[in-house]
């Protein structure tokens, strides 16, 4: 797991529970995102407090750590949902091969994004070459505006 994220985790004392706010403070993940994770079935409560607050145990810290790490590696919520579903519904299955497949998909998306960014850099280079005199302050950008061309 990502070391920087793990270093932020502060577990509650053994057997104690924490509210979603405490879970948020201990993980650095916003409450709204934790609620979303709960709604998606990625983390679960161990009950409610007398004030009807969601309560989580130490296992929620591990779940959030895994989810945040997978998100940081580029997995989508749908991919995480698939992995969590297999993990929870088929404990006899090793999710390693499926995780490897999802990481491959994330790598493909990252490479596609890198290709898009390289294309953007090529377009910036071409634009800079075309408008070098303007960028160097040796020409006025208005000189390229056909509406301002002399009719004479």
C-alpha positions as a Markdown table, in Angstrom:
| # | Residue | x | y | z |
|---|---|---|---|---|
| 1 | Unk | 0.0 | 0.0 | 0.0 |
| 2 | Unk | 1.1 | 3.6 | -0.5 |
| 3 | Unk | 3.3 | 4.5 | 2.4 |
| 4 | Unk | 2.3 | 8.1 | 2.7 |
| 5 | Unk | -1.4 | 7.2 | 3.1 |
| 6 | Unk | -0.6 | 4.4 | 5.6 |
| 7 | Unk | 1.4 | 6.9 | 7.7 |
| 8 | Unk | -1.7 | 9.0 | 8.1 |
| 9 | Unk | -3.8 | 6.2 | 9.6 |
| 10 | Unk | -4.4 | 6.3 | 13.3 |
| 11 | Unk | -6.3 | 3.3 | 14.6 |
| 12 | Unk | -8.8 | 3.6 | 17.4 |
| 13 | Unk | -8.0 | 1.6 | 20.5 |
| 14 | Unk | -8.8 | -2.1 | 20.2 |
| 15 | Unk | -12.5 | -2.8 | 20.3 |
| 16 | Unk | -13.5 | 0.9 | 20.1 |
| 17 | Unk | -15.5 | 2.4 | 17.3 |
| 18 | Unk | -15.3 | 5.7 | 15.6 |
| 19 | Unk | -17.8 | 8.0 | 13.9 |
| 20 | Unk | -17.5 | 8.9 | 10.2 |
| 21 | Unk | -15.9 | 12.2 | 11.2 |
| 22 | Unk | -13.2 | 10.4 | 13.2 |
| 23 | Unk | -12.7 | 8.0 | 10.3 |
| 24 | Unk | -12.3 | 11.0 | 8.0 |
| 25 | Unk | -9.8 | 12.6 | 10.3 |
| 26 | Unk | -7.8 | 9.4 | 10.7 |
| 27 | Unk | -7.7 | 8.7 | 6.9 |
| 28 | Unk | -7.7 | 12.2 | 5.5 |
| 29 | Unk | -10.6 | 11.1 | 3.2 |
| 30 | Unk | -13.5 | 13.6 | 3.2 |
| 31 | Unk | -16.7 | 12.5 | 4.9 |
| 32 | Unk | -18.7 | 12.9 | 1.7 |
| 33 | Unk | -16.4 | 10.4 | 0.0 |
| 34 | Unk | -16.6 | 8.0 | 2.9 |
| 35 | Unk | -20.4 | 8.1 | 2.7 |
| 36 | Unk | -20.1 | 7.3 | -1.0 |
| 37 | Unk | -17.8 | 4.4 | -0.2 |
| 38 | Unk | -20.3 | 3.1 | 2.3 |
| 39 | Unk | -23.2 | 3.5 | -0.2 |
| 40 | Unk | -21.1 | 1.5 | -2.7 |
| 41 | Unk | -20.5 | -1.3 | -0.2 |
| 42 | Unk | -16.7 | -0.6 | 0.0 |
| 43 | Unk | -16.8 | 0.0 | 3.7 |
| 44 | Unk | -19.4 | -0.9 | 6.3 |
| 45 | Unk | -20.6 | 0.3 | 9.6 |
| 46 | Unk | -20.7 | -1.8 | 12.7 |
| 47 | Unk | -23.8 | 0.0 | 13.8 |
| 48 | Unk | -25.1 | 3.4 | 14.9 |
| 49 | Unk | -24.5 | 5.4 | 18.0 |
| 50 | Unk | -27.3 | 6.5 | 20.3 |
| 51 | Unk | -27.3 | 9.8 | 18.4 |
| 52 | Unk | -27.7 | 7.8 | 15.1 |
| 53 | Unk | -24.2 | 8.4 | 13.9 |
| 54 | Unk | -22.5 | 5.8 | 11.7 |
| 55 | Unk | -19.9 | 3.8 | 13.7 |
| 56 | Unk | -16.9 | 2.1 | 12.2 |
| 57 | Unk | -14.2 | -0.2 | 13.6 |
| 58 | Unk | -10.5 | -0.6 | 12.9 |
| 59 | Unk | -11.3 | -2.7 | 9.8 |
| 60 | Unk | -12.7 | 0.4 | 8.1 |
| 61 | Unk | -9.2 | 1.9 | 8.2 |
| 62 | Unk | -7.9 | -1.0 | 6.2 |
| 63 | Unk | -10.7 | -0.8 | 3.7 |
| 64 | Unk | -10.3 | 2.9 | 3.2 |
| 65 | Unk | -6.5 | 2.4 | 2.8 |
| 66 | Unk | -7.1 | -0.3 | 0.1 |
| 67 | Unk | -9.7 | 1.8 | -1.7 |
| 68 | Unk | -7.6 | 4.9 | -1.7 |
| 69 | Unk | -4.5 | 3.1 | -2.9 |
| 70 | Unk | -6.5 | 1.5 | -5.8 |
| 71 | Unk | -7.9 | 4.9 | -6.7 |
| 72 | Unk | -4.4 | 6.4 | -6.6 |
| 73 | Unk | -3.4 | 3.7 | -9.1 |
| 74 | Unk | -6.1 | 4.7 | -11.5 |
| 75 | Unk | -8.8 | 2.1 | -10.8 |
| 76 | Unk | -12.3 | 3.3 | -11.4 |
| 77 | Unk | -15.1 | 3.0 | -8.8 |
| 78 | Unk | -16.7 | 0.4 | -11.1 |
| 79 | Unk | -13.5 | -1.6 | -11.2 |
| 80 | Unk | -13.1 | -1.3 | -7.4 |
| 81 | Unk | -16.8 | -2.4 | -7.0 |
| 82 | Unk | -16.1 | -5.5 | -9.1 |
| 83 | Unk | -13.0 | -6.4 | -7.0 |
| 84 | Unk | -14.9 | -5.8 | -3.7 |
| 85 | Unk | -17.8 | -7.8 | -4.9 |
| 86 | Unk | -15.6 | -10.8 | -5.7 |
| 87 | Unk | -13.7 | -10.4 | -2.5 |
| 88 | Unk | -16.8 | -10.3 | -0.4 |
| 89 | Unk | -19.0 | -12.8 | -2.3 |
| 90 | Unk | -16.3 | -15.4 | -3.1 |
| 91 | Unk | -13.9 | -15.6 | -0.2 |
| 92 | Unk | -12.4 | -18.7 | -1.7 |
| 93 | Unk | -11.3 | -16.8 | -4.9 |
| 94 | Unk | -8.0 | -15.1 | -5.1 |
| 95 | Unk | -8.6 | -11.6 | -6.4 |
| 96 | Unk | -5.0 | -11.2 | -7.5 |
| 97 | Unk | -5.4 | -12.2 | -11.2 |
| 98 | Unk | -8.5 | -9.9 | -11.4 |
| 99 | Unk | -6.7 | -7.1 | -9.7 |
| 100 | Unk | -3.8 | -7.6 | -12.1 |
| 101 | Unk | -6.2 | -7.3 | -15.0 |
| 102 | Unk | -7.7 | -4.1 | -13.6 |
| 103 | Unk | -4.2 | -2.6 | -13.1 |
| 104 | Unk | -3.5 | -3.4 | -16.7 |
| 105 | Unk | -6.6 | -1.5 | -17.7 |
| 106 | Unk | -5.5 | 1.4 | -15.5 |
| 107 | Unk | -2.1 | 1.3 | -17.2 |
| 108 | Unk | -3.7 | 1.3 | -20.6 |
| 109 | Unk | -5.7 | 4.4 | -19.7 |
| 110 | Unk | -2.6 | 6.1 | -18.3 |
| 111 | Unk | -0.7 | 5.4 | -21.5 |
| 112 | Unk | -3.6 | 6.7 | -23.6 |
| 113 | Unk | -3.6 | 9.9 | -21.5 |
| 114 | Unk | 0.2 | 10.2 | -21.9 |
| 115 | Unk | -0.3 | 10.0 | -25.7 |
| 116 | Unk | -3.0 | 12.7 | -25.5 |
| 117 | Unk | -0.7 | 14.9 | -23.5 |
| 118 | Unk | 2.2 | 14.3 | -26.0 |
| 119 | Unk | -0.2 | 15.4 | -28.7 |
| 120 | Unk | -1.0 | 18.5 | -26.8 |
| 121 | Unk | 2.7 | 19.3 | -26.4 |
| 122 | Unk | 3.1 | 18.9 | -30.2 |
| 123 | Unk | 0.3 | 21.3 | -30.8 |
| 124 | Unk | 1.8 | 23.8 | -28.3 |
| 125 | Unk | 5.2 | 23.5 | -30.0 |
| 126 | Unk | 3.6 | 24.1 | -33.4 |
| 127 | Unk | 1.6 | 27.1 | -32.2 |
| 128 | Unk | 4.7 | 28.6 | -30.6 |
| 129 | Unk | 6.7 | 28.1 | -33.8 |
| 130 | Unk | 3.9 | 29.8 | -35.9 |
| 131 | Unk | 3.6 | 32.7 | -33.5 |
| 132 | Unk | 7.2 | 33.0 | -32.4 |
| 133 | Unk | 7.5 | 36.7 | -33.4 |
| 134 | Unk | 4.4 | 37.6 | -31.4 |
| 135 | Unk | 5.6 | 35.5 | -28.4 |
| 136 | Unk | 9.0 | 37.3 | -28.6 |
| 137 | Unk | 7.3 | 40.7 | -28.6 |
| 138 | Unk | 8.6 | 41.4 | -32.2 |
| 139 | Unk | 5.1 | 41.4 | -33.8 |
| 140 | Unk | 1.6 | 42.3 | -32.7 |
| 141 | Unk | -0.9 | 39.5 | -32.6 |
| 142 | Unk | -3.4 | 41.8 | -34.3 |
| 143 | Unk | -1.3 | 41.5 | -37.4 |
| 144 | Unk | -2.7 | 37.9 | -37.8 |
| 145 | Unk | -6.3 | 39.1 | -37.6 |
| 146 | Unk | -7.8 | 39.1 | -41.2 |
| 147 | Unk | -10.5 | 41.6 | -40.1 |
| 148 | Unk | -7.8 | 44.2 | -39.5 |
| 149 | Unk | -6.0 | 43.7 | -42.8 |
| 150 | Unk | -5.6 | 46.8 | -45.0 |
| 151 | Unk | -8.0 | 46.9 | -47.9 |
| 152 | Unk | -5.8 | 49.4 | -49.7 |
